[in-house]
Amino acid sequence: MRKGIDADHLTFLDAGRIAEDAGAAAVALHARTASEFYSGTADWSAISALKQTVTSIPVLGNGDIWSADDAVRMMAETGCDGVVVGRGCLGRPWLFGDLARALGEEGAAPAEPVDATLGFVAAAFRRHAELLVEFFEDEGRGCRDIRKHVAWYFKGYPPRDSAAAPAHPSARRCPTDGSSPASSEQPRPPPSPMPNSTTVVADASVAVGVARGRPLGYDDDAAARYHREHHRSQRDDFARDRARVLHSAALRRLAAKTQVLSPASPADFARNRLTHSLEVAQVGRELATALMLSPDVVDTACLNHDLGHPPFGHNGERALNDWAEDIGGFEGNAQTLRIVTRLEPKVIGADGTSFGLNLTRASLDATCKYPWTADQPLPDPGGRLKFGVYPDDEPVFRWMREGAPGRVRCIEAEVMDLSDDIAYSVHDFEDAIVNGYLDPARLADPQEHEALLSAIQSWVGFGFGRDELADALFRILRLPEWLPAFDGTRASLARLKNLTSDLIGRFARAATTATRERYPQATLTRYSAHVVVPAVVEAEMAVLKGIIGATVVSIDGRKELYKEQRRVLKRLATALWEHPDALDPLHAADFAAAQTDAARRRVVVDQVASLTDQHAIAWHGRLVGDVDAASLGVWAPGARPPVRGGDR
């Protein structure tokens, strides 16, 4: 058991007494609270307190036992009757022998504690692999299974060809000439109990390079491209993917596409789709590093995730879905796959076929939020039918999904989706406060909570109970960084920024730790594991999203604006269908090459979806007639927009 939920709710003494009274054979305590996960230092004094409370059965201690000396010290300091070893034995199978020796079990341990030099660890790792092959009676399966133990065995040792400083002061650089004497005597550095912002980087650097510079857990199939390429440089395949997206026109266009507020609105502080994507990528990269996934694969997926969004955000998506209903509709995620595999100009085959950015299988799969086809869609929580690929893009989709479980996302796609949720819920909340749509003082007012919770539940649906949402709102309002009011001053902005940073860290840490607890193996890549998000975190993010939905997206003053945005896009699509000579050269060539009306209508959708908010208005003015930009939430350059309360 743990000490309790958090520092304010310690239950271990009561739980120990109950277990003792119920006739339990023993009780064991991990000396941290649930909210601490594996962070910080275990509170051994709690084990001592439990030992003093529970007197008739053995009390076992757990937490921060990485060596026999740790176990002996814990028993001496706390008086506990024994120890429980968990993560400390991963990559250290000799720990049990050391424990038996230290605790005086004759004949069960070597005479001296193990001196875990790098050479000794490598030999133990090899023996582990041999035993796995013997157990499975299959060399291939044994070799695949041992991969998840690599990082645990070699945790803390710098890679042989690394130019970085040693991960720990006691760790010496391995020679780069392949010689072994010095490296075989390299002492094992002190262990780190839980991945964090410092140690995770060292752990990841051990994994990177295991397979010829590719991160551990990614094989040749993961690094394959739909259209084979040959490169002279030794740059990592996944780093190349990220660079291609970063330099793409499709990504740059997001700077002028709506996130929640239009980039051309008076809210010049507000985020656009590009800044949102960059923030999602930063969160995703940190999560990937903590989970020992490829940071470049997740980063690429995060940069990709909104490429398919049309003008005016989700509202534009709804308009194009209506217009294209007879050809399978429009879905932003399917459009993203279409962009990176076909529309974005980068790789052209000998016959003139465009392969888009021609990303690796791992990066494409990580980008796919809905890995199923349009003929078998699934509804999202809002009831909208979602899918990940249009029918004419299925060949590359089927290639991408070779060997993957049906309709199951890889963990990298789950990390991308979680990063999007974290960034969206926190940063749009920040934008709403700064731009005067949301008053934090009203959020903290209990008299406002009844109506607010009703609005939140209306927005997020009934997947969360009202009490669950109320508890989540209460937890957020009790955060030390919560700001009671916002006045636009530098101090107020700084406090708001600290709140957003705390929320992002809170959500990311909780998911990382919960995932690692569920999947303790070293390698979680591809389909080896799934992201675990604690229910309390899901509820807190839902509250933030619901607040945004209720105070910004759904306010009455914006409903007519949304209707006008949809009318503009539908009229523009119809005008381009009737006058295809107005298409830009890229799409005009696609239109001319299309063999059916359905294919030609899809090209029109591609064209409209590629436009920015202001370009959509300009094209509408040229082909249909001028429209008042202000009625669409967009202001012409130089015009002075109306000022909302809170705008500064």
Phi, psi and omega per residue, in radians:
M1 nan 2.861 3.050
R2 -1.757 3.016 -3.131
K3 -1.114 -0.563 -3.101
G4 2.842 -2.968 -3.132
I5 -1.228 -0.857 3.104
D6 -2.693 -3.036 -3.062
A7 -1.112 -0.421 3.141
D8 -1.551 -0.125 -3.082
H9 -2.372 1.270 -3.133
L10 -1.590 2.166 -3.026
T11 -2.161 0.017 -2.945
F12 -1.178 -0.586 -3.137
L13 -1.194 -0.770 3.091
D14 -1.108 -0.742 -3.139
A15 -1.108 -0.665 3.107
G16 -1.113 -0.756 3.128
R17 -1.118 -0.713 3.140
I18 -1.106 -0.758 3.127
A19 -1.093 -0.717 3.134
E20 -1.112 -0.787 -3.128
D21 -1.169 -0.515 -3.106
A22 -1.432 -0.054 3.094
G23 1.594 0.368 3.104
A24 -1.085 2.565 -3.130
A25 -1.285 -0.523 -3.130
A26 -2.912 2.864 3.022
V27 -2.236 2.524 3.111
A28 -2.196 2.447 -3.103
L29 -2.187 2.158 2.899
H30 -1.518 2.112 -2.911
A31 -1.447 0.847 2.981
R32 -2.433 2.812 3.021
T33 -1.472 2.887 3.113
A34 -1.087 -0.648 -3.114
S35 -1.217 -0.402 3.112
E36 -1.378 -0.300 -3.087
F37 0.911 -1.988 3.098
Y38 -2.056 0.302 -3.083
S39 -1.433 2.827 3.093
G40 1.145 -2.792 -3.112
T41 -1.894 2.395 3.116
A42 -1.071 2.441 -3.094
D43 -1.578 1.512 -3.083
W44 -1.133 -0.366 3.119
S45 -1.094 -0.472 3.097
A46 -1.172 -0.618 3.089
I47 -1.118 -0.727 3.100
S48 -1.067 -0.752 3.135
A49 -1.121 -0.683 3.120
L50 -1.151 -0.689 3.124
K51 -1.089 -0.645 3.132
Q52 -1.269 -0.438 -3.115
T53 -1.517 -0.737 -3.116
V54 -1.754 1.923 -2.966
T55 -1.986 -0.252 -3.018
S56 -1.768 -0.153 3.117
I57 -2.314 2.759 -3.129
P58 -1.093 2.496 3.029
V59 -1.972 2.183 -3.114
L60 -1.916 2.449 -3.126
G61 -1.820 2.622 3.127
N62 -2.586 2.519 3.096
G63 2.207 2.040 3.108
D64 1.143 0.658 3.025
I65 -1.812 1.812 -3.095
W66 -2.045 -0.066 3.140
S67 -2.714 2.911 3.086
A68 -1.087 -0.624 3.121
D69 -1.068 -0.661 3.102
D70 -1.069 -0.750 -3.115
A71 -1.129 -0.785 3.129
V72 -1.081 -0.741 -3.127
R73 -1.146 -0.724 3.120
M74 -1.051 -0.798 -3.116
M75 -1.136 -0.639 3.131
A76 -1.214 -0.707 -3.060
E77 -1.363 -0.562 -3.015
T78 -1.856 -0.357 -3.073
G79 1.388 0.159 -3.125
C80 -1.159 2.778 -3.021
D81 -1.523 -0.249 -3.122
G82 -3.079 -3.122 -3.102
V83 -2.245 2.732 3.021
V84 -2.020 2.223 -3.125
V85 -1.878 2.243 3.101
G86 -2.018 -1.746 -3.084
R87 -1.129 -0.361 -3.091
G88 -1.101 -0.374 -3.107
C89 -1.591 -0.173 -3.136
L90 -1.186 2.122 -3.073
G91 1.342 0.089 3.134
R92 -2.401 1.011 -3.077
P93 -1.095 -0.341 3.107
W94 -1.311 -0.107 -3.109
L95 -1.049 -0.636 -3.099
F96 -1.166 -0.656 3.058
G97 -1.118 -0.731 3.090
D98 -1.067 -0.709 3.137
L99 -1.124 -0.780 3.140
A100 -1.073 -0.716 3.110
R101 -1.113 -0.821 -3.064
A102 -1.150 -0.529 -3.101
L103 -1.652 0.127 2.967
G104 1.435 0.432 3.098
E105 -1.522 1.695 -3.045
E106 -1.102 2.455 3.067
G107 1.385 -0.115 -3.094
A108 -1.848 0.103 -3.055
A109 -2.652 2.761 3.051
P110 -1.134 2.783 -3.097
A111 -1.150 -0.560 -3.110
E112 -2.159 2.650 3.077
P113 -1.120 2.673 -3.113
V114 -1.222 2.325 2.999
D115 -1.652 1.680 -2.957
A116 -1.375 1.221 3.024
T117 -1.245 2.885 3.141
L118 -1.051 -0.661 3.105
G119 -1.107 -0.724 3.112
F120 -1.111 -0.772 -3.123
V121 -1.089 -0.749 3.134
A122 -1.070 -0.694 3.124
A123 -1.162 -0.712 3.112
A124 -1.127 -0.710 3.117
F125 -1.065 -0.778 3.134
R126 -1.093 -0.736 3.129
R127 -1.127 -0.672 3.077
H128 -1.016 -0.787 3.132
A129 -1.093 -0.735 3.134
E130 -1.082 -0.719 3.139
L131 -1.163 -0.633 3.086
L132 -1.120 -0.735 3.110
V133 -1.079 -0.743 3.110
E134 -1.108 -0.714 -3.095
F135 -1.159 -0.838 -3.096
F136 -1.402 -0.271 -3.040
E137 0.949 0.644 -3.101
D138 -2.723 1.912 -3.080
E139 -1.087 -0.718 -3.137
G140 -1.072 -0.780 -3.131
R141 -1.179 -0.698 3.112
G142 -1.077 -0.722 3.137
C143 -1.188 -0.637 3.099
R144 -1.167 -0.689 -3.091
D145 -1.207 -0.630 -3.092
I146 -1.174 -0.364 -3.094
R147 -1.037 -0.593 -3.097
K148 -1.256 -0.175 3.140
H149 -1.724 -0.138 -3.011
V150 -1.001 -0.909 -3.048
A151 -1.148 -0.562 3.122
W152 -1.184 -0.699 3.126
Y153 -1.169 -0.762 -2.981
F154 -1.817 0.322 3.133
K155 -0.985 2.146 3.060
G156 1.715 -0.373 3.101
Y157 -1.409 2.293 3.102
P158 -1.203 2.552 3.095
P159 -1.124 2.675 -3.011
R160 -1.015 -0.683 -3.060
D161 -1.792 0.300 -3.110
S162 -1.318 2.413 3.066
A163 -1.620 -0.024 -3.097
A164 -1.375 2.819 3.073
A165 -1.191 2.733 3.103
P166 -0.980 2.579 -3.095
A167 -1.175 -0.486 -3.129
H168 -2.331 2.670 -3.132
P169 -0.996 -0.546 -3.086
S170 -1.455 -0.131 -3.071
A171 -1.551 2.226 3.107
R172 -1.699 2.619 3.080
R173 -1.098 2.369 2.984
C174 -1.288 2.571 -3.141
P175 -1.154 2.596 -3.125
T176 -1.645 0.016 -3.128
D177 -1.676 0.115 3.103
G178 1.514 -0.058 -3.139
S179 -1.228 2.751 -3.016
S180 -2.009 -0.406 -2.999
P181 -0.957 -0.859 -3.094
A182 -1.168 -0.766 -3.089
S183 -1.175 -0.572 -3.117
S184 -1.204 -0.335 3.134
E185 -1.769 0.091 -3.109
Q186 -1.148 2.179 -3.101
P187 -1.234 2.630 3.071
R188 -1.244 2.228 -3.127
P189 -1.245 2.840 3.119
P190 -1.020 2.395 -3.099
P191 -1.300 2.736 3.040
S192 -1.968 2.234 -2.963
P193 -1.262 -0.491 -3.033
M194 -2.596 2.342 3.095
P195 -0.985 2.358 3.047
N196 -2.532 -3.010 -3.015
S197 -1.079 -0.348 3.134
T198 -1.713 -0.921 -3.011
T199 -1.288 -0.479 -3.116
V200 -1.067 -0.677 -3.138
V201 -1.080 -0.720 3.108
A202 -1.130 -0.738 3.135
D203 -1.107 -0.760 -3.108
A204 -1.123 -0.613 -3.121
S205 -1.168 -0.448 3.063
V206 -1.221 -0.725 -3.101
A207 -1.229 -0.703 -3.130
V208 -1.146 2.287 -3.135
G209 1.769 -0.151 -3.134
V210 -1.093 -0.724 -3.131
A211 -1.947 1.271 3.080
R212 0.966 0.817 3.072
G213 1.560 -0.119 3.131
R214 -1.609 2.484 3.130
P215 -1.016 2.599 3.128
L216 -1.011 2.360 3.081
G217 1.742 -0.049 -3.136
Y218 -2.050 2.008 -3.089
D219 -1.633 -3.014 -3.114
D220 -1.095 -0.593 3.109
D221 -1.110 -0.684 3.129
A222 -1.136 -0.562 -3.101
A223 -1.618 0.012 -3.119
A224 -1.236 2.692 3.071
R225 -2.049 2.567 -3.111
Y226 -1.016 -0.744 3.050
H227 -1.891 2.057 -3.032
R228 -1.094 2.409 3.106
E229 -2.204 2.762 3.067
H230 -2.232 2.262 -3.099
H231 -2.265 2.492 3.100
R232 -1.444 -0.579 -3.095
S233 -1.271 2.743 -3.131
Q234 -1.688 0.314 -3.120
R235 -1.073 2.470 3.136
D236 -1.033 2.439 -3.101
D237 -1.005 -0.704 -3.068
F238 -1.319 -0.565 3.035
A239 -1.140 -0.628 3.093
R240 -1.116 -0.714 3.082
D241 -0.986 -0.878 -3.097
R242 -1.039 -0.743 -3.133
A243 -1.091 -0.678 -3.132
R244 -1.102 -0.737 3.118
V245 -1.215 -0.731 -3.091
L246 -1.058 -0.565 -3.107
H247 -1.694 0.153 -3.058
S248 -1.456 2.627 3.060
A249 -1.168 -0.604 -3.129
A250 -1.040 -0.675 3.104
L251 -1.224 -0.745 -3.127
R252 -1.068 -0.633 -3.113
R253 -1.097 -0.409 -3.137
L254 -1.100 -0.335 3.134
A255 -1.093 -0.398 -3.105
A256 -2.012 0.452 3.094
K257 -2.061 2.554 -3.036
T258 -1.164 2.355 2.908
Q259 -1.632 -1.370 2.935
V260 -1.993 -0.811 3.062
L261 -1.821 2.545 -3.112
S262 -1.102 2.481 3.070
P263 -1.044 -0.396 -3.141
A264 -1.728 0.182 3.101
S265 -1.364 3.015 3.134
P266 -1.193 -0.207 -3.102
A267 -1.418 1.336 -3.041
D268 -1.233 -0.203 3.070
F269 -1.397 -0.409 -2.959
A270 -1.159 2.643 3.122
R271 -1.335 2.660 2.971
N272 -1.965 -3.096 -3.097
R273 -1.114 -0.544 -3.136
L274 -1.253 -0.880 -3.136
T275 -1.089 -0.640 3.069
H276 -1.067 -0.783 -3.120
S277 -1.117 -0.674 3.106
L278 -1.132 -0.673 3.119
E279 -1.220 -0.685 3.064
V280 -1.047 -0.747 -3.130
A281 -1.102 -0.658 3.129
Q282 -1.161 -0.778 3.102
V283 -1.098 -0.775 -3.129
G284 -1.086 -0.688 -3.138
R285 -1.120 -0.704 3.105
E286 -1.144 -0.750 3.111
L287 -1.105 -0.747 3.140
A288 -1.071 -0.736 3.125
T289 -1.098 -0.759 -3.134
A290 -1.130 -0.556 -3.117
L291 -1.680 0.074 3.124
M292 1.040 0.686 2.955
L293 -1.665 2.989 3.075
S294 -1.231 2.017 3.099
P295 -1.046 -0.595 -3.115
D296 -1.228 -0.665 3.102
V297 -1.095 -0.824 -3.130
V298 -1.195 -0.731 3.099
D299 -1.002 -0.814 3.130
T300 -1.058 -0.799 3.131
A301 -1.067 -0.696 3.133
C302 -1.164 -0.729 3.083
L303 -1.112 -0.592 -3.117
N304 -1.304 -0.467 -2.742
H305 -1.048 -0.443 -3.123
D306 -1.955 0.164 -3.092
L307 -1.028 -0.531 -3.077
G308 -1.448 0.011 -3.117
H309 -1.245 2.337 3.103
P310 -1.462 -3.106 3.036
P311 -1.004 2.612 3.059
F312 1.166 0.435 2.980
G313 1.078 -2.469 -3.076
H314 -1.135 -0.463 3.095
N315 -1.152 -0.707 3.058
G316 -1.141 -0.611 3.093
E317 -1.072 -0.729 3.119
R318 -1.109 -0.713 -3.136
A319 -1.115 -0.822 -3.127
L320 -1.200 -0.549 3.082
N321 -1.113 -0.707 3.088
D322 -1.125 -0.803 -3.073
W323 -1.147 -0.602 -3.070
A324 -1.744 0.350 -3.058
E325 -0.988 -0.653 -3.072
D326 -1.348 -0.113 3.108
I327 -2.087 0.338 3.094
G328 1.847 0.028 3.062
G329 1.369 -2.935 3.128
F330 -2.299 2.387 3.085
E331 -2.458 2.186 -3.029
G332 -1.042 -0.619 -3.139
N333 -1.260 -0.675 3.049
A334 -1.137 -0.622 3.105
Q335 -1.164 -0.623 3.079
T336 -1.050 -0.831 3.116
L337 -1.052 -0.685 3.138
R338 -1.117 -0.682 -3.137
I339 -1.143 -0.863 -3.023
V340 -1.353 -0.297 3.141
T341 -1.874 -0.120 -3.046
R342 -2.560 -0.875 -2.903
L343 -1.470 -0.670 -3.092
E344 -1.262 2.093 -3.058
P345 -1.267 2.079 3.066
K346 -2.701 -1.036 -3.082
V347 -1.985 2.106 -3.137
I348 -2.070 2.266 3.123
G349 -1.300 2.988 -3.110
A350 -1.067 -0.507 -3.139
D351 -1.585 0.132 3.121
G352 1.598 -0.006 3.121
T353 -1.191 2.321 3.093
S354 -1.567 2.271 3.079
F355 -1.898 0.302 3.124
G356 1.057 -2.359 3.122
L357 -1.431 -0.200 3.087
N358 0.895 0.951 -3.111
L359 -1.305 2.870 3.100
T360 -1.181 2.820 3.120
R361 -1.018 -0.755 -3.102
A362 -1.088 -0.735 -3.118
S363 -1.234 -0.687 3.089
L364 -1.116 -0.800 -3.119
D365 -1.107 -0.663 3.116
A366 -1.169 -0.441 3.135
T367 -1.364 -0.369 -2.982
C368 -1.477 1.778 -3.125
K369 -1.318 -0.549 -3.119
Y370 -2.170 1.514 -3.032
P371 -1.396 1.055 3.042
W372 -2.637 2.872 -2.979
T373 -1.536 2.928 -3.058
A374 -1.187 -0.411 -3.128
D375 -1.412 -0.104 3.094
Q376 -2.343 1.011 -3.068
P377 -1.260 2.805 3.045
L378 -2.165 2.511 3.130
P379 -1.352 2.510 3.007
D380 -1.480 3.118 -3.116
P381 -0.992 -0.426 3.115
G382 -1.541 0.030 3.114
G383 1.556 -0.007 3.133
R384 -1.386 2.332 -3.131
L385 -1.301 2.199 -3.056
K386 -2.072 2.542 3.081
F387 -2.698 2.957 -3.001
G388 -1.995 -0.029 -3.069
V389 -2.734 2.432 2.997
Y390 -1.379 2.730 -3.102
P391 -0.963 -0.700 -3.071
D392 -1.368 -0.052 3.055
D393 -1.843 0.148 -3.061
E394 -1.151 -0.543 3.131
P395 -0.986 -0.813 3.137
V396 -1.242 -0.557 3.090
F397 -1.116 -0.787 3.132
R398 -1.115 -0.687 3.072
W399 -1.086 -0.788 -3.120
M400 -1.038 -0.618 -3.032
R401 -1.660 0.164 3.123
E402 -0.990 2.201 3.114
G403 1.421 -0.049 -3.113
A404 -1.556 2.567 3.057
P405 -1.102 2.508 -3.096
G406 -1.070 2.301 3.027
R407 1.001 0.467 3.123
V408 -2.040 2.302 3.108
R409 -1.420 2.568 2.989
C410 -1.259 2.816 -3.082
I411 -1.117 -0.551 3.124
E412 -1.122 -0.638 3.071
A413 -1.183 -0.633 3.097
E414 -1.158 -0.671 3.086
V415 -1.141 -0.732 3.085
M416 -1.017 -0.808 -3.108
D417 -1.139 -0.734 3.091
L418 -1.115 -0.725 3.127
S419 -1.067 -0.696 3.086
D420 -1.095 -0.787 3.126
D421 -1.071 -0.770 -3.130
I422 -1.102 -0.884 -3.092
A423 -1.134 -0.768 -3.118
Y424 -1.086 -0.861 -3.062
S425 -1.152 -0.701 -3.059
V426 -1.423 -0.835 -3.024
H427 -1.297 -0.625 3.079
D428 -1.197 -0.545 3.023
F429 -1.079 -0.772 3.102
E430 -1.079 -0.815 3.135
D431 -1.030 -0.721 -3.106
A432 -1.102 -0.662 3.117
I433 -1.205 -0.852 -3.072
V434 -1.107 -0.612 -3.073
N435 -1.644 0.230 2.945
G436 1.439 0.136 3.102
Y437 -1.432 -0.320 -2.998
L438 -2.414 2.257 3.125
D439 -1.864 1.953 -3.113
P440 -1.072 -0.473 3.119
A441 -1.119 -0.651 3.118
R442 -1.223 -0.604 3.102
L443 -1.077 -0.616 -3.099
A444 -1.429 -0.132 -3.105
D445 -1.439 2.004 -3.108
P446 -0.992 -0.512 -3.133
Q447 -1.175 -0.343 3.137
E448 -1.544 -0.218 -2.930
H449 -1.208 -0.619 -3.099
E450 -1.059 -0.886 3.133
A451 -1.176 -0.668 -3.123
L452 -1.116 -0.772 -3.131
L453 -1.136 -0.621 3.073
S454 -1.103 -0.745 3.128
A455 -1.161 -0.697 3.127
I456 -1.102 -0.814 -3.104
Q457 -1.162 -0.607 3.076
S458 -1.071 -0.614 -3.107
W459 -1.391 -0.779 -3.028
V460 -1.563 -0.186 -3.138
G461 1.546 -3.081 -3.026
F462 -1.784 0.402 2.995
G463 -1.231 -0.304 3.086
F464 -2.052 2.346 3.076
G465 -1.258 2.739 -3.122
R466 -1.073 -0.736 3.117
D467 -1.115 -0.639 3.128
E468 -1.105 -0.747 3.113
L469 -1.197 -0.677 3.122
A470 -1.099 -0.736 3.110
D471 -1.117 -0.698 -3.138
A472 -1.142 -0.745 3.096
L473 -1.075 -0.723 3.137
F474 -1.092 -0.731 3.131
R475 -1.105 -0.719 -3.141
I476 -1.127 -0.762 -3.118
L477 -1.179 -0.370 3.141
R478 -1.579 -0.039 3.134
L479 -1.066 2.454 -3.139
P480 -1.012 -0.521 -3.082
E481 -1.489 -0.061 -3.102
W482 -1.015 2.397 3.139
L483 -1.777 2.224 -3.087
P484 -1.246 -0.424 -3.132
A485 -2.710 2.845 3.121
F486 -2.349 2.185 -3.120
D487 -2.138 0.128 3.077
G488 1.437 0.008 3.118
T489 -1.308 2.923 3.133
R490 -1.061 -0.729 3.137
A491 -1.106 -0.696 -3.141
S492 -1.186 -0.721 3.093
L493 -1.111 -0.686 3.131
A494 -1.127 -0.729 3.138
R495 -1.153 -0.666 3.088
L496 -1.103 -0.741 3.134
K497 -1.114 -0.675 3.096
N498 -1.147 -0.603 3.078
L499 -1.117 -0.805 -3.127
T500 -1.122 -0.689 3.104
S501 -1.087 -0.730 -3.135
D502 -1.138 -0.705 3.137
L503 -1.131 -0.772 3.126
I504 -1.068 -0.836 3.122
G505 -1.078 -0.688 -3.135
R506 -1.066 -0.849 -3.105
F507 -1.189 -0.760 -3.094
A508 -1.151 -0.774 -3.127
R509 -1.102 -0.733 -3.111
A510 -1.096 -0.775 -3.131
A511 -1.185 -0.721 3.138
T512 -1.071 -0.823 -3.090
T513 -1.195 -0.733 3.126
A514 -1.107 -0.670 3.119
T515 -1.164 -0.765 3.137
R516 -1.155 -0.583 3.095
E517 -1.177 -0.689 3.136
R518 -1.265 -0.640 -3.085
Y519 -2.167 1.533 -3.055
P520 -1.332 -0.161 -3.119
Q521 -1.152 2.767 -3.054
A522 -1.224 -0.626 -3.031
T523 -1.862 2.081 -3.125
L524 -1.966 0.143 -2.934
T525 -1.132 2.734 3.034
R526 0.973 -1.874 -3.070
Y527 -1.968 0.433 -3.134
S528 -1.446 -0.291 -3.056
A529 -2.839 3.044 3.070
H530 -2.310 2.630 3.096
V531 -1.215 2.339 3.102
V532 -1.930 2.060 3.118
V533 -1.942 2.038 -3.140
P534 -0.982 2.546 -3.100
A535 -1.025 -0.603 -3.135
V536 -1.154 -0.594 3.106
V537 -1.239 -0.753 3.085
E538 -0.983 -0.747 -3.115
A539 -1.178 -0.708 -3.140
E540 -1.155 -0.716 3.081
M541 -1.150 -0.657 3.110
A542 -1.090 -0.677 3.108
V543 -1.081 -0.806 3.136
L544 -1.095 -0.747 3.108
K545 -1.109 -0.719 -3.136
G546 -1.129 -0.649 3.092
I547 -1.092 -0.763 3.115
I548 -1.110 -0.801 -3.138
G549 -1.046 -0.699 -3.082
A550 -1.341 -0.563 -3.006
T551 -1.765 -0.324 -3.101
V552 -2.118 -0.986 -2.986
V553 -1.246 -0.683 -2.976
S554 -1.779 0.102 -3.108
I555 -1.139 2.558 -3.019
D556 -0.980 -0.649 -3.089
G557 -1.113 -0.285 -3.109
R558 -1.731 -0.172 -3.068
K559 -1.145 -0.746 3.098
E560 -1.170 -0.620 3.090
L561 -1.037 -0.775 -3.130
Y562 -1.123 -0.707 3.114
K563 -1.060 -0.761 -3.118
E564 -1.172 -0.666 3.080
Q565 -1.033 -0.766 -3.135
R566 -1.157 -0.687 3.119
R567 -1.083 -0.739 -3.126
V568 -1.060 -0.818 -3.104
L569 -1.179 -0.677 3.128
K570 -1.164 -0.747 3.120
R571 -1.143 -0.666 3.128
L572 -1.137 -0.763 3.117
A573 -1.075 -0.728 3.116
T574 -1.115 -0.724 3.132
A575 -1.099 -0.716 3.123
L576 -1.208 -0.602 3.079
W577 -1.124 -0.678 -3.129
E578 -1.405 -0.400 -3.121
H579 -2.312 1.226 -3.073
P580 -1.122 -0.255 3.085
D581 -1.159 -0.242 3.123
A582 -1.481 -0.120 3.108
L583 -1.128 2.643 3.079
D584 -1.248 2.866 -3.032
P585 -0.962 -0.693 3.126
L586 -1.002 -0.891 -3.055
H587 -1.415 -0.461 3.068
A588 -1.076 -0.706 3.108
A589 -1.137 -0.703 3.103
D590 -1.132 -0.693 3.141
F591 -1.103 -0.757 -3.129
A592 -1.155 -0.574 -3.105
A593 -1.444 -0.286 -3.094
A594 -1.137 2.471 -3.050
Q595 -1.711 -0.278 -3.095
T596 -2.331 2.834 3.076
D597 -1.098 -0.630 3.122
A598 -1.081 -0.743 3.124
A599 -1.151 -0.648 3.131
R600 -1.213 -0.662 3.092
R601 -1.140 -0.607 3.098
R602 -1.124 -0.618 3.097
V603 -1.120 -0.711 3.096
V604 -1.058 -0.733 3.093
V605 -1.081 -0.759 3.102
D606 -0.991 -0.746 -3.113
Q607 -1.123 -0.881 -3.106
V608 -1.108 -0.728 -3.120
A609 -1.114 -0.471 -3.105
S610 -1.332 -0.294 -3.036
L611 -1.320 2.644 2.988
T612 -1.454 2.992 -3.134
D613 -0.972 -0.890 -3.075
Q614 -1.216 -0.602 3.089
H615 -1.154 -0.643 3.099
A616 -1.067 -0.725 3.116
I617 -1.164 -0.747 -3.141
A618 -1.129 -0.755 3.123
W619 -1.141 -0.675 3.089
H620 -1.072 -0.745 3.108
G621 -1.071 -0.642 -3.105
R622 -1.332 -0.634 -3.012
L623 -1.784 -0.458 -3.060
V624 -2.090 -0.840 -3.091
G625 2.654 2.705 -3.098
D626 -1.127 2.625 3.082
V627 -2.327 2.551 3.122
D628 -1.204 1.954 -3.088
A629 -1.034 -0.616 -3.112
A630 -1.098 -0.521 3.131
S631 -1.235 -0.210 3.115
L632 -1.827 0.116 -3.094
G633 1.411 0.273 -3.112
V634 -2.188 2.421 3.130
W635 -2.019 2.430 3.134
A636 -1.157 2.589 3.104
P637 -0.964 2.310 3.107
G638 1.618 -0.335 3.122
A639 -1.316 2.585 3.124
R640 -1.722 1.894 -3.085
P641 -1.327 2.828 3.036
P642 -1.119 2.626 -3.077
V643 -1.795 2.244 3.048
R644 -1.478 2.742 2.974
G645 -1.071 2.281 -3.125
G646 1.738 -0.323 3.084
D647 -1.289 2.394 3.126
R648 -2.441 nan nan
